[in-house]
Amino acid sequence: MKRNLSCALLLTMLLTPAAYADALGIQAGVNSWNYDISGTLRYKSQDSSNDIDVNDDLGYDDDSLTHLYAIFDHPLPMIPNIKVSMTNIDTSSNGQLSGSVVYGNTTFNVNENVSSELKLEQIDLTLYYRILDNVANFDLGLNLKYIDAEGTISGENSGTESADISAVVPMLYAGVGVDLPFTGLSVSADGSVIGYQDNTFYDFTVKANYTTPWLLGVDVGYRTLKLDLDDLDDSYSDVEFEGPYAGVYLQF
């Protein structure tokens, strides 16, 4: 991970921005994300027969959360723009295991009723340059994603086991967009991605915005978040969160 961080930092430092904002700009917003969960979890086992399906075994379907963000654009050369965002997934469910599995140091039995809780706190610090800035725009930079995750499973007979993950993950960031002149409308897509060893992380969003003449704006979009872990803090997972969102923002 340290080597990937060094490479990503070097790439960002070597970028020579081709465009700068004409003036200071600040945008702060909040949106509601309605997401579906899919995938598998495993803890302290390299045997894929111990994969636990979050839908079929744990009973997860969909849920929603509130996402907060702030963007700071400025006209200063060589200094990156800044975006900070926070996503806090905290969801629980009840299910029944389709087979006997080992999760951590606990063996859960076939057909055992279980309750579980999934927590995923994310804080993203994105440093980026606007390479192109006119009707179309293009951003490129680095996203430092702090992840603090916990998965807890409790069986009616077997007991309780929890898996914890905590890491700062450096990710390459890119964004593209098109503004429709004189309308306040724009469409854009942005995302962060990294792969190292057999671990893959990505976080992508596509959206449409409308900014009113009174600084208030609204946006709708679709977000996909992927965590594919291979022995990170003894955790193995291939979990995806995806779904639509809608929100409001203030732009100064």
KOLFIFI-241028 format. One line per 4 residues: number of its first residue (from 1); their letters; for each residue x, y, z of N, C-alpha, C. Coordinates in steps of 0.001 Angstrom, whole numbers, plus 500000, padded with zeros to 6 digits. Layout:
BEGIN
NUM	A	X Y Z X Y Z X Y Z; ...
end
This chain:
BEGIN
1	MKRN	500844 498796 500000 500000 500000 500000 500882 501257 500000; 502035 501201 500731 502911 502367 500773 503466 502688 499388; 503796 501637 498616 504314 501869 497270 503257 502515 496395; 501991 502070 496507 500915 502672 495730 500688 504122 496126
5	LSCA	500810 504410 497430 500654 505781 497888 501733 506670 497303; 502980 506184 497308 504086 506975 496765 503894 507247 495284; 503463 506224 494529 503250 506405 493091 502128 507393 492817; 501043 507272 493583 499917 508177 493371 500288 509608 493710
9	LLLT	501042 509791 494797 501476 511138 495173 502403 511727 494120; 503321 510896 493602 504242 511374 492581 503499 511782 491330; 502512 510979 490919 501726 511321 489734 501033 512654 489908; 500440 512864 491071 499731 514115 491319 500676 515302 491311
13	MLLT	501858 515128 491913 502829 516226 491968 503358 516588 490590; 503438 515578 489693 503978 515832 488362 502964 516454 487419; 501695 516372 487777 500673 516945 486913 500815 518462 486854; 500798 519016 485677 500812 520468 485505 499428 520917 485098
17	PAAY	498705 521551 485993 497327 521913 485668 497251 522871 484493; 496317 522601 483588 496169 523416 482392 495104 524482 482545; 494333 524408 483637 493271 525381 483816 493062 525630 485298; 492668 526852 485629 492402 527215 487009 491032 527873 487092
21	ADAL	490426 527771 488251 489162 528468 488456 489386 529965 488378; 488394 530686 487848 488518 532132 487728 488404 532824 489077; 487726 532185 490035 487532 532783 491339 487338 531683 492367; 487343 532092 493621 487115 531155 494704 485696 530596 494628
25	GIQA	485556 529281 494789 484245 528645 494755 484104 527619 495860; 482952 527615 496514 482679 526671 497587 481320 526026 497342; 481269 524717 497458 480002 523994 497354 479891 523035 498527; 478765 523049 499204 478510 522141 500322 477151 521498 500114
29	GVNS	477098 520184 500279 475850 519511 499984 475585 518296 500846; 474366 517804 500748 473932 516606 501451 473013 515833 500522; 473127 514522 500516 472210 513724 499719 471825 512447 500446; 470745 511858 500001 470247 510592 500543 470508 509499 499515
33	WNYD	471275 508482 499921 471676 507391 499030 470874 506142 499393; 470090 505643 498457 469330 504404 498642 470103 503277 497952; 470760 502435 498733 471687 501463 498159 471231 500025 498399; 471627 499146 497480 471490 497699 497630 472859 497120 497988
37	ISGT	472859 496053 498784 474096 495366 499157 474106 493996 498485; 475266 493601 497977 475427 492253 497439 476859 491804 497675; 477063 490469 497662 478419 489957 497790 478589 488968 498929; 479849 488721 499276 480176 487719 500291 481191 488265 501292
41	LRYK	481188 487641 502489 482121 487976 503558 482801 486699 504057; 484051 486866 504522 484769 485753 505146 485801 486350 506098; 486093 485657 507187 487020 486201 508182 487903 485082 508737; 489209 485300 508676 490226 484387 509200 490156 482999 508572
45	SQDS	489806 482929 507318 489775 481656 506614 490115 481884 505157; 491026 481063 504626 491365 481133 503209 490501 480197 502364; 489628 479450 503005 488768 478487 502319 487494 479190 501871; 487277 479267 500556 486119 479979 500021 484794 479293 500370
49	SNDI	484851 478043 500861 483615 477382 501290 483025 478061 502524; 483804 478924 503183 483320 479669 504337 482783 481054 503959; 482625 481304 502651 482005 482559 502223 480569 482642 502735; 480209 483805 503239 478859 484051 503727 478198 485057 502796
53	DVND	477101 484686 502179 476397 485562 501253 475559 486564 502045; 475782 487856 501768 475104 488878 502566 473597 488925 502294; 473172 488443 501133 471740 488400 500820 471108 487085 501273; 471608 485957 500770 470987 484662 501013 471165 484176 502447
57	DLGY	472334 484459 503050 472612 483959 504396 472276 484968 505493; 472589 486243 505249 472417 487244 506298 471131 488053 506155; 470501 487987 504978 469198 488612 504815 469209 490082 504449; 470351 490609 503958 470393 492024 503596 469713 492258 502254
61	DDDS	469110 493428 502136 468418 493796 500898 468849 495199 500489; 468165 496231 500987 468561 497597 500679 468408 498449 501935; 468998 499629 501882 468954 500554 503007 469275 501940 502465; 469318 502932 503323 469637 504292 502886 470513 504972 503927
65	LTHL	471200 506018 503499 472062 506784 504395 472137 508222 503913; 472694 509075 504758 472930 510475 504419 474412 510689 504156; 474717 511298 503018 476100 511556 502594 476349 513055 502588; 477450 513485 503211 477808 514901 503307 479094 515162 502541
69	YAIF	479194 516352 501932 480431 516698 501225 480604 518208 501148; 481838 518616 500922 482175 520026 500698 483303 520093 499677; 483223 521069 498761 484212 521246 497690 484759 522661 497765; 486082 522782 497657 486754 524078 497733 487610 524244 496484
73	DHPL	487173 525119 495547 487929 525435 494330 488551 526816 494469; 489720 526989 493907 490414 528280 494030 491252 528541 492776; 491703 529773 492564 492475 530109 491356 493988 530051 491549; 494492 529512 492649 495921 529520 492937 496649 528440 492136
77	PMIP	497668 528815 491359 498398 527834 490538 499114 526790 491395; 499167 525583 490904 499919 524469 491462 499384 523931 492787; 498424 524590 493399 497830 524101 494638 496530 523380 494290; 496366 522141 494709 495181 521383 494289 493902 521892 494947
81	NIKV	492797 521685 494254 491492 521903 494843 491207 520778 495845; 490211 520990 496691 489967 520055 497787 488488 519664 497827; 488252 518385 498012 486901 517879 498268 486967 516957 499482; 486071 517163 500423 485977 516318 501612 484565 515737 501667
85	SMTN	484458 514441 501905 483135 513826 501993 483124 512753 503069; 481926 512444 503558 481763 511443 504609 480585 510544 504281; 480826 509237 504324 479797 508231 504111 479834 507266 505282; 478716 507078 505943 478661 506208 507121 477553 505168 506937
89	IDTS	477946 503952 506548 477005 502845 506393 476890 502116 507728; 475684 501996 508221 475422 501288 509476 474081 500581 509316; 474127 499284 509063 472908 498540 508748 472936 497178 509435; 471782 496601 509663 471683 495310 510341 470565 494485 509714
93	SNGQ	470607 493172 509959 469611 492291 509371 469579 490959 510113; 468574 490155 509799 468441 488797 510327 468354 487822 509168; 468960 486651 509345 468941 485660 508277 469121 484262 508806; 469261 483324 507883 469477 481919 508221 470557 481364 507305
97	LSGS	471581 480742 507897 472710 480248 507124 472324 479026 506297; 472755 479020 505049 472451 477899 504158 473426 476740 504347; 474537 476975 505058 475517 475925 505313 476305 476241 506561; 477065 475276 507020 477937 475491 508166 479173 476269 507716
101	VVYG	479520 477354 508438 480656 478194 508060 481471 478553 509287; 482757 478796 509040 483653 479294 510083 483890 480771 509819; 483544 481599 510784 483748 483048 510690 484610 483437 511875; 485882 483770 511601 486824 484029 512684 487106 482767 513466
105	NTTF	486903 482821 514775 487131 481667 515638 485833 480955 516010; 484758 481278 515303 483447 480724 515626 482892 479932 514447; 482363 478758 514741 481695 477944 513731 480188 478103 513880; 479559 478550 512803 478103 478700 512787 477511 477512 512033
109	NVNE	476409 477003 512539 475835 475758 512027 474881 475989 510861; 474701 474966 510062 473773 475015 508946 472360 475262 509466; 471627 476114 508770 470245 476497 509111 470130 477267 510424; 471269 477736 510958 471215 478502 512203 470704 479917 511915
113	NVSS	469806 480386 512742 469345 481770 512638 470417 482706 513188; 470692 483763 512422 471746 484703 512816 471243 486134 512677; 471792 486998 513489 471614 488438 513332 472985 489029 513051; 473035 490113 512315 474328 490686 511952 474227 492199 511820
117	ELKL	475387 492829 511870 475480 494277 511696 476718 494588 510862; 476537 495436 509860 477638 495889 509016 477815 497395 509198; 479054 497800 509510 479378 499208 509647 480539 499533 508720; 480421 500632 507994 481489 501078 507108 481530 502600 507131
121	EQID	482478 503129 507878 482668 504574 507939 483762 504972 506960; 483450 505938 506103 484414 506420 505117 484546 507929 505212; 485786 508399 505234 486078 509819 505114 487046 509977 503950; 486636 510760 502956 487444 510942 501750 488011 512349 501696
125	LTLY	489316 512439 501516 489992 513707 501244 490547 513623 499831; 489978 514417 498934 490382 514391 497526 491097 515673 497172; 492311 515540 496646 493122 516657 496162 493217 516515 494653; 492734 517526 493925 492666 517362 492479 492958 518673 491753
129	YRIL	493387 518529 490508 493598 519662 489611 492530 519639 488520; 492096 520809 488119 491179 520923 486984 492027 521112 485735; 492138 520062 484948 492968 520070 483753 492290 520840 482624; 490982 520735 482541 490206 521417 481511 489028 522104 482183
133	DNVA	488784 523378 481814 487712 524124 482475 487062 525081 481486; 486041 524603 480791 485197 525466 479956 483810 524839 479924; 483206 524668 478765 481918 523970 478734 482084 522532 479237; 483185 521914 478855 483549 520603 479389 484672 520786 480409
137	NFDL	484721 519904 481397 485788 519981 482375 486330 518593 482683; 487569 518574 483135 488240 517319 483439 489126 517530 484657; 488940 516702 485684 489704 516770 486926 490539 515512 487088; 491701 515671 487721 492580 514533 487966 493326 514764 489270
141	GLNL	493441 513724 490100 494129 513900 491358 494213 512640 492185; 494233 512827 493493 494448 511761 494461 493355 511813 495521; 492802 510647 495847 491821 510537 496927 492415 509680 498036; 492475 510233 499242 492865 509474 500415 491588 509067 501144
145	KYID	491306 507772 501119 490063 507255 501694 490367 506542 503012; 489833 507076 504099 489948 506413 505396 488754 505476 505556; 489050 504203 505833 488023 503182 505990 488102 502598 507391; 486971 502557 508067 486855 501894 509359 485612 501013 509279
149	AEGT	485810 499698 509167 484708 498783 508918 484638 497713 510001; 483420 497247 510254 483204 496170 511224 482022 495321 510770; 482222 494011 510798 481150 493067 510501 480961 492118 511665; 479771 492106 512265 479476 491291 513443 478347 490324 513125
153	ISGE	478553 489049 513461 477534 488012 513272 477279 487333 514613; 476004 487193 514961 475599 486511 516193 474642 485374 515845; 474980 484157 516291 474119 483006 516058 473284 482695 517283; 472123 482104 517057 471245 481789 518186 471851 480726 519096
157	NSGT	472815 479929 518564 473457 478886 519365 474969 479016 519434; 475584 479589 518414 477041 479513 518273 477803 480646 518936; 477180 481784 519207 477876 482904 519804 478020 484058 518835; 478970 484950 519132 479154 486188 518366 480612 486336 517953
161	ESAD	480812 486801 516728 482168 487056 516217 482154 488348 515419; 483244 489141 515557 483351 490419 514844 484668 490504 514090; 484617 491101 512898 485805 491391 512092 485945 492896 511966; 487184 493394 512112 487440 494831 512051 488498 495127 511004
165	ISAV	488287 496221 510262 489245 496710 509274 489410 498206 509469; 490651 498663 509491 490916 500098 509577 492143 500414 508727; 491995 501329 507771 493102 501625 506861 492875 502955 506166; 493967 503568 505730 493923 504712 504829 494353 504214 503451
169	VPML	493460 504353 502480 493699 503799 501152 493897 504943 500155; 495081 505040 499521 495287 506052 498481 494704 505583 497159; 493916 506429 496506 493243 506054 495275 493415 507145 494225; 493544 506749 492985 493577 507707 491890 492167 508232 491638
173	YAGV	492059 509533 491414 490758 510181 491244 490680 510860 489883; 489506 510769 489235 489269 511475 487976 487803 511866 487904; 487540 512985 487257 486175 513443 487073 486006 514148 485742; 484868 513969 485093 484560 514641 483829 483148 515212 483931
177	GVDL	482911 516293 483217 481589 516900 483245 481357 517815 482067; 480095 518110 481823 479697 519034 480755 478634 519970 481314; 478846 521276 481147 477872 522284 481553 477053 522706 480334; 475763 522841 480530 474896 523323 479460 474734 524828 479647
181	PFTG	475358 525657 478795 475406 527109 479009 474025 527736 479182; 473943 528669 480123 472761 529507 480370 471561 528720 480909; 471757 527483 481333 470637 526680 481822 470751 526329 483302; 471965 526356 483851 472185 525880 485213 472290 524370 485308
185	LSVS	472165 523679 484160 472223 522225 484130 473627 521730 483823; 473982 520591 484394 475253 519943 484077 475125 518445 484326; 475952 517681 483640 476046 516237 483867 477516 515909 484089; 477779 514938 484949 479169 514635 485278 479303 513209 485791
189	ADGS	480539 512768 485850 480874 511469 486430 482236 511608 487094; 482395 510991 488248 483696 510986 488889 483877 509699 489666; 485118 509424 490012 485364 508186 490740 486793 508051 491182; 486988 507120 492123 488309 506795 492650 488500 505291 492543
193	VIGY	489734 504871 492277 489988 503446 492107 491431 503124 492469; 491637 501925 493011 492978 501403 493208 492907 499890 493282; 493959 499252 492823 494102 497814 492964 495525 497503 493379; 495700 496682 494414 497031 496276 494830 496952 494863 495366
197	QDNT	497983 494060 494999 497943 492639 495284 496605 492099 494770; 495792 491475 495606 494498 490973 495156 493348 491773 495743; 493628 493004 496183 492598 493873 496744 492202 494928 495713; 490907 495211 495630 490408 496231 494704 489375 497099 495423
201	FYDF	489551 498414 495272 488586 499372 495797 488172 500298 494660; 486876 500594 494550 486471 501696 493675 485186 502313 494187; 485009 503584 493799 483867 504379 494247 483524 505320 493097; 482428 505034 492356 482072 505785 491154 480692 506411 491294
205	TVKA	480540 507589 490690 479272 508314 490714 479006 508934 489347; 477778 508841 488881 477311 509609 487720 476115 510433 488190; 476000 511678 487709 474940 512539 488238 474574 513650 487271; 473420 514245 487550 472953 515449 486860 472647 516505 487919
209	NYTT	473074 517756 487641 472892 518865 488578 472070 519982 487955; 471350 520692 488811 470723 521941 488406 470965 522974 489500; 471665 524055 489139 471954 525140 490070 471041 526319 489755; 470268 526749 490738 469337 527856 490544 470095 529187 490608
213	PWLL	469459 530293 490203 470105 531608 490321 470284 532071 491767; 469761 531324 492740 469787 531739 494146 470744 530897 494978; 471796 530346 494326 472860 529584 494979 472458 528158 495344; 471171 527874 495429 470710 526541 495783 470721 525634 494556
217	GVDV	471114 524385 494754 471114 523429 493664 470559 522083 494089; 470178 521280 493106 469704 519921 493362 470457 518980 492422; 470657 517740 492882 471320 516762 492031 470718 515379 492257; 470770 514579 491200 470350 513176 491257 471442 512362 490572
221	GYRT	471641 511137 491067 472702 510344 490481 472643 508892 490901; 473708 508182 490557 473827 506754 490863 475261 506502 491323; 475397 505808 492455 476726 505584 493042 476967 504094 493220; 478213 503667 492958 478638 502286 493145 479923 502267 493960
225	LKLD	479907 501506 495053 481062 501386 495943 481426 499910 496054; 482695 499578 495785 483133 498182 495758 484303 497980 496716; 484210 496917 497549 485299 496516 498432 485597 495043 498176; 486685 494780 497479 487117 493413 497177 488420 493177 497941
229	LDDL	488336 492479 499072 489466 492327 499980 489999 490903 499942; 491314 490783 499979 491964 489482 500044 493000 489510 501161; 492602 489052 502335 493466 488987 503515 493930 490372 503967; 493001 491320 504037 493277 492617 504633 492783 492591 506071
233	DDSY	493711 492649 507030 493372 492490 508455 492586 491202 508681; 493012 490130 507987 492395 488796 508091 490993 488726 507494; 490582 489752 506759 489246 489767 506169 489313 489494 504672; 488314 488759 504189 488129 488466 502781 486692 488848 502440
237	SDVE	486529 489656 501417 485166 490045 501057 485120 490450 499593; 483937 490389 499057 483651 490899 497716 482256 491514 497808; 482198 492733 498339 480932 493379 498677 480759 494634 497840; 479555 494847 497347 479241 496022 496533 477993 496705 497078
241	FEGP	478079 498029 497164 476940 498868 497532 476628 499739 496315; 475392 499743 495850 475061 500548 494693 473597 500940 494705; 473327 502130 494132 471956 502580 494046 471857 504063 493761; 470635 504574 493598 470421 505983 493255 470479 506878 494492
245	YAGV	470707 508159 494234 470666 509137 495314 470109 510455 494787; 469691 511304 495716 469219 512646 495390 469606 513571 496529; 469923 514826 496185 470362 515740 497228 470224 517198 496848; 470645 518034 497784 470638 519487 497608 472006 520036 497989
249	YLQF	472338 521206 497475 473622 521828 497804 473509 523345 497695; 474463 524005 498330 474650 525440 498204 475969 525683 497492; 475971 526576 496519 477174 526867 495747 477428 528373 495764; 478582 528739 496275 478956 530157 496403 480055 530519 495417
end
